Amino acid sequence: MSDSKEQRLRKRKKGLTIIGAVVLVGGLAWGGWHLAVASRYETTDNAYVQADVVQVTPQLAGTVQQVLAQDTDFVRAGQPLVRLDAADARVALEQAQAALAQTVREVRTLYANSAAQQAQVALRQADAERARAELARTQDDVRRREPLLASGAVGREEFNHVLAQRAAAQAALAAAESAVRAAREQLASSQALTDNTPVAEHPNVLRAAARVREAHLALQRTELAAPVDGYVARRSVQVGQRVQAGAPLMSVVTLGQSWVDANFKEVQLRKLRIGQPVTLEADVYGGKVEYHGRVVGLGAGTGAAFALLPAQNATGNWIKVVQRVPVRIELNAEELKAHPLRVGLSMEATVDVRDQSGKVLADAPRPAPAAASAPEGAGGAAEMTPQEREAQADVQRIIAANLGAAVRGAVPAAATVPSAASRADTTARVASAPARAAVAQ
């Protein structure tokens, strides 16, 4: 009896020893794996594909005449997507062109009046000189006859007549000098509107030319073009629909520039750095396709902090929830081109955290725009786009057609079209011209 009991105890002890050894070996194996492999990587399956979803919205109200793209269509930047009724915009442009032509002619009248007023000043000055000479003559008559009055050689009546002539000459001279001053004031008032400014750069002409450019811009905006290369999605616009400025009509998704937002737990962030390599798998392709990328940024806050309804942690019933922070992962463009992804697809991301030389947060601005629409011109802000050049050519044509032969020959061609850089300088003159005219008048 005792022998069987001892055997059972020995078997139990042996079993426990085996179990303990297995547990110990398993623990050592897990610890070795963790130190050698697991501690070098951070993995999450809470990762999703993102891309820029660019809305196509009109900049003015109008009625839709044509819809040139459907959902899933691929479009190039600058390709027309929607056309609005342009009849009102064309009428507004014609009115602006007529107003510019009228303004050029009115400004020419200002310059012509200025020349006429200069001649008027010269005429008034000649009248004043004539009156001054007449006054000198009558004063000589008075000086010659005054000594003769006592001897009786000149009668009192004749002397009084000479005095009256002198008084009349004095009054005529005063009137002539007043006329000169009035003519000079009128000339100064006219020159305040035209001085040191050619016709093409007169504030009134610049204001009317700006309205022509504005009308050109409004006409061009009746055609909505794709701002970027991408795929059309969420098309809601219909032919005949009346749309308002800013209303979303459709979206263009830039799938060729997709990235992944991987939401890591806060306990996984301590080793994540910008620039670390990432390996990703997409559920849509499975393990057959592997993507490679790198960490380009860590979110400035948790997802809950930026939620529409953020958590109220100061309430009485509080439960701690592990927070997650979005980590942006840039994908390899060639791999993305070979195996395209869609916005919202699930991914599994594994970050190699062995390299700890990167930064936790970005400390320098992005060197290039994060997203930009298709460039309309080849240069910077000072260079005009093709649409602006077209409007400027129209302005030049109207100004040249209404300048007149003499004025057109006196004004250089470059002056009829102010450059984009000089337009900002002339804006102040356009705004202050009415005030100067009021002061001069």
ZAPANU-677213 format. One record per residue (C-alpha): residue number from 1; x, y, z. Coordinates in steps of 0.001 Angstrom, whole numbers. Each point is the difference from the previous one (the first is absolute). Example, Ala and Ser with C-alpha at 12.3 -4.5 7.8 and 13.67 -1.06 7.14 Angstrom:
residues 2
{1, {12300, -4500, 7800}}
{2, {1370, 3440, -660}}
END
This chain:
residues 441
{1, {0, 0, 0}}
{2, {2744, 2384, 919}}
{3, {1980, -1045, -3091}}
{4, {-2868, 965, -2340}}
{5, {-384, 3317, 1778}}
{6, {3676, 739, -389}}
{7, {-202, -899, -3686}}
{8, {-2894, 2372, -498}}
{9, {1909, 2778, 1756}}
{10, {3041, -650, -2151}}
{11, {-2125, 67, -3162}}
{12, {-1702, 3265, 1099}}
{13, {3353, 1565, 812}}
{14, {1373, -1114, -3332}}
{15, {-3032, 1423, -1826}}
{16, {256, 3309, 1825}}
{17, {3689, 135, -781}}
{18, {-687, -611, -3671}}
{19, {-2729, 2648, -24}}
{20, {2276, 2453, 1798}}
{21, {2792, -704, -2449}}
{22, {-2349, 495, -2939}}
{23, {-1262, 3266, 1456}}
{24, {3549, 1136, 700}}
{25, {1160, -891, -3513}}
{26, {-3066, 1699, -1466}}
{27, {621, 3092, 2089}}
{28, {3641, 82, -1018}}
{29, {-979, -500, -3636}}
{30, {-2601, 2754, 178}}
{31, {2476, 2308, 1751}}
{32, {2629, -717, -2620}}
{33, {-2498, 571, -2812}}
{34, {-1169, 3222, 1601}}
{35, {3545, 1303, 413}}
{36, {1146, -1131, -3429}}
{37, {-3125, 670, -2083}}
{38, {-3107, 1427, 1679}}
{39, {1763, 2926, 1719}}
{40, {1268, 1152, -3387}}
{41, {-3423, 388, -1579}}
{42, {-3318, 1658, 758}}
{43, {-3029, -1377, -1781}}
{44, {-3630, 1069, -348}}
{45, {-2899, -1019, -2195}}
{46, {-1818, 3258, 796}}
{47, {1296, 1619, -3178}}
{48, {-1898, 1378, -2978}}
{49, {804, 1458, -3408}}
{50, {-470, 3741, -390}}
{51, {297, 2406, -2950}}
{52, {-792, 3603, -832}}
{53, {-3699, 294, -855}}
{54, {-156, 3280, -1926}}
{55, {-3435, 1559, -294}}
{56, {-1094, 1612, -3264}}
{57, {-2058, 3081, 864}}
{58, {-1112, 2954, -2144}}
{59, {1277, 3467, 809}}
{60, {-3188, 1640, -1248}}
{61, {-3665, -904, -165}}
{62, {-1451, -1346, -3223}}
{63, {-2024, -2634, -1832}}
{64, {1734, -3232, -1005}}
{65, {58, -514, -3774}}
{66, {2352, -2974, -313}}
{67, {1446, -2669, 2291}}
{68, {3105, -1457, -1647}}
{69, {1071, -2656, 2522}}
{70, {-1579, -2884, 1864}}
{71, {915, -1884, 3169}}
{72, {3113, -2219, -362}}
{73, {1261, 2002, -3028}}
{74, {3703, 853, -27}}
{75, {594, 3685, -739}}
{76, {3088, 2089, -625}}
{77, {680, 3329, 1679}}
{78, {-1610, 2754, -2080}}
{79, {-2506, -2304, -1681}}
{80, {-3528, 1548, -113}}
{81, {-2456, -1697, 2348}}
{82, {-3046, 2290, 120}}
{83, {-1157, 2915, -2154}}
{84, {-2389, 2664, 1271}}
{85, {-2208, 2292, -2081}}
{86, {2357, 2788, -1125}}
{87, {-2548, 2376, -1568}}
{88, {-105, 2393, 2967}}
{89, {3786, -21, 287}}
{90, {386, 842, -3690}}
{91, {-2429, 2911, 299}}
{92, {1877, 1284, 3059}}
{93, {3273, -220, -1940}}
{94, {-1429, 1966, -2917}}
{95, {-1254, 2666, 2415}}
{96, {3426, 222, 1642}}
{97, {1695, 289, -3400}}
{98, {-2359, 2815, -1033}}
{99, {566, 1759, 3343}}
{100, {3768, -189, -502}}
{101, {-259, 1486, -3490}}
{102, {-2209, 2814, 1321}}
{103, {2385, 652, 2888}}
{104, {2994, 287, -2347}}
{105, {-1852, 2584, -2079}}
{106, {-1055, 1936, 3112}}
{107, {3578, 46, 1252}}
{108, {1171, 1216, -3394}}
{109, {-2487, 2845, 460}}
{110, {1667, 860, 3316}}
{111, {3374, 297, -1731}}
{112, {-1538, 2069, -2815}}
{113, {-1678, 2299, 2530}}
{114, {3318, 419, 1769}}
{115, {1620, 1228, -3220}}
{116, {-2918, 2350, -639}}
{117, {257, 1382, 3526}}
{118, {3709, 652, -489}}
{119, {-896, 2072, -3046}}
{120, {-2694, 1733, 2047}}
{121, {2579, 921, 2659}}
{122, {2250, 1486, -2686}}
{123, {-2954, 1975, -1392}}
{124, {-926, 1354, 3450}}
{125, {3605, 941, 630}}
{126, {37, 1949, -3291}}
{127, {-3205, 1779, 1047}}
{128, {1624, 875, 3323}}
{129, {3079, 1395, -1765}}
{130, {-2273, 2076, -2247}}
{131, {-1878, 1334, 3029}}
{132, {3301, 743, 1746}}
{133, {1212, 1981, -3036}}
{134, {-3282, 1890, -144}}
{135, {316, 878, 3696}}
{136, {3544, 1266, -550}}
{137, {-1189, 2212, -2865}}
{138, {-2823, 1522, 2055}}
{139, {2359, 616, 2916}}
{140, {2326, 1896, -2380}}
{141, {-2955, 2070, -1165}}
{142, {-839, 860, 3594}}
{143, {3619, 939, 821}}
{144, {279, 2269, -3083}}
{145, {-3295, 1798, 566}}
{146, {103, 422, 3770}}
{147, {2655, 2854, -5}}
{148, {-1934, 1757, -2798}}
{149, {-3223, 48, 1966}}
{150, {1130, 2885, 2274}}
{151, {1014, 2259, -2950}}
{152, {-3278, -637, -1787}}
{153, {1658, -1607, -3026}}
{154, {-2102, -3118, 692}}
{155, {-3614, 286, 962}}
{156, {-1508, -1698, 3048}}
{157, {-2332, -2037, -2168}}
{158, {2814, -1366, -2134}}
{159, {2045, -863, 3090}}
{160, {-2970, -1794, 1580}}
{161, {-418, -1934, -3227}}
{162, {3643, -1161, 185}}
{163, {-464, -1033, 3644}}
{164, {-3028, -2043, -967}}
{165, {2007, -1726, -2733}}
{166, {2719, -870, 2533}}
{167, {-2583, -1438, 2423}}
{168, {-1537, -2022, -2827}}
{169, {3458, -1308, -967}}
{170, {689, -994, 3610}}
{171, {-3301, -1873, 171}}
{172, {732, -1695, -3337}}
{173, {3446, -1065, 1236}}
{174, {-1473, -1441, 3211}}
{175, {-2578, -1910, -2039}}
{176, {2674, -1291, -2372}}
{177, {2205, -1185, 2878}}
{178, {-2980, -1727, 1601}}
{179, {-695, -1726, -3318}}
{180, {3645, -1141, -129}}
{181, {-238, -1448, 3497}}
{182, {-3273, -1755, -835}}
{183, {1497, -1463, -3193}}
{184, {3052, -1200, 1925}}
{185, {-2220, -1650, 2611}}
{186, {-1957, -1766, -2716}}
{187, {3243, -1126, -1616}}
{188, {1326, -1285, 3339}}
{189, {-3257, -1879, 573}}
{190, {280, -1617, -3413}}
{191, {3689, -815, 439}}
{192, {-742, -1656, 3358}}
{193, {-1949, -2609, -1986}}
{194, {2555, -426, -2791}}
{195, {3429, 1112, 1256}}
{196, {2918, -2458, -497}}
{197, {-2378, -2748, -1163}}
{198, {-485, -1267, -3554}}
{199, {-3505, -799, -1170}}
{200, {493, -3761, 294}}
{201, {1075, 289, 3640}}
{202, {-2607, 2497, 1109}}
{203, {-1829, -1247, 3140}}
{204, {-3370, 53, -1751}}
{205, {1367, -2090, -2865}}
{206, {1674, -2430, 2402}}
{207, {-3263, -395, 1920}}
{208, {-1938, -726, -3190}}
{209, {2748, -2379, -1187}}
{210, {-206, -1873, 3310}}
{211, {-3725, -459, -557}}
{212, {702, -1459, -3440}}
{213, {2458, -2473, 1564}}
{214, {-2564, -830, 2664}}
{215, {-2626, -660, -2682}}
{216, {2480, -2191, -1895}}
{217, {657, -1922, 3198}}
{218, {-3711, -484, 637}}
{219, {-481, -1294, -3559}}
{220, {2902, -2441, 375}}
{221, {-1412, -1249, 3301}}
{222, {-3157, -1232, -1713}}
{223, {2111, -3019, -998}}
{224, {1103, -2082, 2990}}
{225, {3202, -1933, -627}}
{226, {1595, -2825, 1951}}
{227, {2428, 1522, 2513}}
{228, {2203, -3127, 166}}
{229, {505, -3370, -1668}}
{230, {-2251, -2616, 1536}}
{231, {-3245, -1946, -19}}
{232, {-3469, 1522, 137}}
{233, {-2099, -926, 3028}}
{234, {-3188, 1180, 1726}}
{235, {-1382, 1705, -3089}}
{236, {-3252, 1693, 1012}}
{237, {-485, 2673, -2674}}
{238, {-2636, -372, -2723}}
{239, {-630, 1845, -3259}}
{240, {-2406, 2914, 499}}
{241, {748, 260, 3701}}
{242, {375, 3503, 1437}}
{243, {3165, 5, 2095}}
{244, {1304, 2584, 2431}}
{245, {3573, 1104, 495}}
{246, {1833, -2442, 2241}}
{247, {-2480, -2867, -387}}
{248, {1825, -3368, -382}}
{249, {-734, -1559, -3387}}
{250, {2413, -2941, -5}}
{251, {3353, -1086, 1376}}
{252, {3286, -1006, -1593}}
{253, {1982, -2613, 1963}}
{254, {3773, -53, -518}}
{255, {557, -3745, 386}}
{256, {3477, 295, -1466}}
{257, {1123, 1901, 3103}}
{258, {-1647, -2147, 2675}}
{259, {1423, -468, 3489}}
{260, {-905, -2082, 3038}}
{261, {-1148, 1261, 3394}}
{262, {981, -2684, 2540}}
{263, {-1595, 505, 3419}}
{264, {2490, -1334, 2563}}
{265, {-764, -366, 3687}}
{266, {1589, 2562, 2240}}
{267, {2223, -2695, 1572}}
{268, {1448, -724, -3458}}
{269, {1123, 3571, -682}}
{270, {3080, 114, 2188}}
{271, {2234, -1485, -2700}}
{272, {-1658, 1428, -3113}}
{273, {2091, 2604, -1857}}
{274, {-331, 1909, -3262}}
{275, {1822, -1742, -2832}}
{276, {-304, -3570, 1293}}
{277, {-739, -2642, -2690}}
{278, {-3428, -1621, -118}}
{279, {-1266, -3216, -1550}}
{280, {-3709, -160, -846}}
{281, {-2531, -2513, -1231}}
{282, {-3402, 833, -1438}}
{283, {-3002, -2192, 708}}
{284, {-1114, 427, -3605}}
{285, {3165, -1746, -1290}}
{286, {879, -2114, 3036}}
{287, {3527, -1180, 757}}
{288, {856, -365, -3705}}
{289, {703, 3751, -296}}
{290, {2248, 1865, 2386}}
{291, {335, 3771, 71}}
{292, {2962, 1940, 1327}}
{293, {-78, 3489, 1408}}
{294, {1343, 2236, 2721}}
{295, {-1342, 1998, 2899}}
{296, {-337, 3659, -990}}
{297, {-1820, 1352, 3032}}
{298, {-1747, -695, 3285}}
{299, {-3324, 1577, 832}}
{300, {-179, 3028, 2270}}
{301, {-2730, -1607, 2089}}
{302, {-2035, -3127, 500}}
{303, {-2971, -829, -2143}}
{304, {-2334, 515, 2951}}
{305, {1339, 3519, 596}}
{306, {-1013, 1080, -3505}}
{307, {-3279, -1905, -103}}
{308, {-3244, 1792, -761}}
{309, {-1126, -779, 3550}}
{310, {3183, -235, 2117}}
{311, {-52, -2035, 3182}}
{312, {-924, 1814, 3217}}
{313, {2547, -1554, 2362}}
{314, {-865, 2317, 2884}}
{315, {-3310, -1740, 616}}
{316, {-599, -2220, 3019}}
{317, {-307, -3318, -1832}}
{318, {3416, -210, -1600}}
{319, {1422, -3054, -1730}}
{320, {3532, 44, -1313}}
{321, {205, -778, -3712}}
{322, {3267, -600, -1814}}
{323, {441, 2864, -2443}}
{324, {1317, -219, -3541}}
{325, {2051, 2542, -1954}}
{326, {4, 112, -3827}}
{327, {3389, -557, -1622}}
{328, {341, 1048, -3643}}
{329, {1814, -2468, -2252}}
{330, {1191, 915, -3465}}
{331, {-266, -2801, -2565}}
{332, {2381, -941, -2795}}
{333, {-1340, 1592, -3186}}
{334, {1053, -2847, -2308}}
{335, {-1621, -2641, 2201}}
{336, {-3126, 2138, 233}}
{337, {-93, 313, -3773}}
{338, {376, -3775, -445}}
{339, {-2681, -807, 2585}}
{340, {-2382, 2972, 394}}
{341, {-1846, 541, 3258}}
{342, {-3315, 1685, 792}}
{343, {-827, 2466, 2715}}
{344, {-1102, -1740, 3185}}
{345, {1495, -3449, -664}}
{346, {1334, -1874, 3024}}
{347, {3739, -505, 400}}
{348, {2333, -1702, 2455}}
{349, {3102, 2066, 749}}
{350, {3239, -1204, 1576}}
{351, {2569, 2653, 923}}
{352, {3668, -871, 437}}
{353, {908, 2046, 3100}}
{354, {3674, -946, 267}}
{355, {1148, 3342, -1429}}
{356, {-648, 2576, 2731}}
{357, {1877, 2895, -1650}}
{358, {-3144, 1673, -1396}}
{359, {-2149, 2643, 1642}}
{360, {-3209, -586, 1886}}
{361, {-1652, 3107, -1478}}
{362, {800, 1990, -3129}}
{363, {1959, 3165, 733}}
{364, {156, 1603, -3462}}
{365, {-2665, 1141, -2461}}
{366, {-768, -2098, -3050}}
{367, {2260, 1137, -2889}}
{368, {-2755, -336, -2621}}
{369, {-3792, 448, 82}}
{370, {-1812, -2964, 1505}}
{371, {-2563, 228, -2802}}
{372, {-429, 2405, -2894}}
{373, {-2296, 369, -2979}}
{374, {1288, -117, -3549}}
{375, {2285, 2984, -736}}
{376, {-1530, 2438, -2472}}
{377, {3231, 1858, -688}}
{378, {3660, -853, -191}}
{379, {1257, 2601, 2445}}
{380, {-666, 1352, 3428}}
{381, {-2539, 2501, 1273}}
{382, {1505, 2863, -2045}}
{383, {-493, -1894, -3307}}
{384, {-3419, -47, -1583}}
{385, {-1888, -3198, -741}}
{386, {-1237, -709, -3560}}
{387, {-3483, 1160, 1012}}
{388, {1402, 3258, 1379}}
{389, {2044, 531, -3152}}
{390, {-3137, -453, -2097}}
{391, {-1857, 2564, 2097}}
{392, {2986, 2361, -145}}
{393, {155, -278, -3784}}
{394, {-3693, 912, -169}}
{395, {627, 3027, 2242}}
{396, {2930, 1085, -2192}}
{397, {-2084, -336, -3148}}
{398, {-2838, 2137, 1388}}
{399, {2334, 2704, 1314}}
{400, {1957, 166, -3253}}
{401, {-3208, 197, -2054}}
{402, {-1289, 2974, 1988}}
{403, {3184, 1990, 624}}
{404, {-87, 1874, -3293}}
{405, {2820, 203, -2545}}
{406, {1924, 2874, 1604}}
{407, {-175, -1310, 3556}}
{408, {689, -3578, -1106}}
{409, {3195, 1110, -1655}}
{410, {1092, 1904, 3115}}
{411, {-640, -2857, 2449}}
{412, {2342, -3037, -145}}
{413, {-1607, -3386, -512}}
{414, {1290, -1266, 3354}}
{415, {-1833, 2789, 1779}}
{416, {-3373, -1187, -1287}}
{417, {320, -3223, 2003}}
{418, {1392, 436, 3517}}
{419, {1914, -3023, 1269}}
{420, {-1303, -2192, 2800}}
{421, {2673, 1395, 2303}}
{422, {-1016, 3614, -671}}
{423, {-3735, -641, 474}}
{424, {403, -177, 3760}}
{425, {1818, 3350, -57}}
{426, {-2754, 1649, -2008}}
{427, {-2799, -1328, 2211}}
{428, {632, 2719, 2563}}
{429, {-144, 2658, -2700}}
{430, {-3291, -1393, -1271}}
{431, {-1489, 114, 3482}}
{432, {1244, 3522, 775}}
{433, {-786, 1614, -3363}}
{434, {-3563, 1104, 921}}
{435, {1276, 1646, 3176}}
{436, {2693, 1903, -1921}}
{437, {-2539, 1126, -2561}}
{438, {-2339, 1251, 2726}}
{439, {2805, 2004, 1643}}
{440, {1086, 1489, -3320}}
{441, {-3519, 1071, -866}}
END
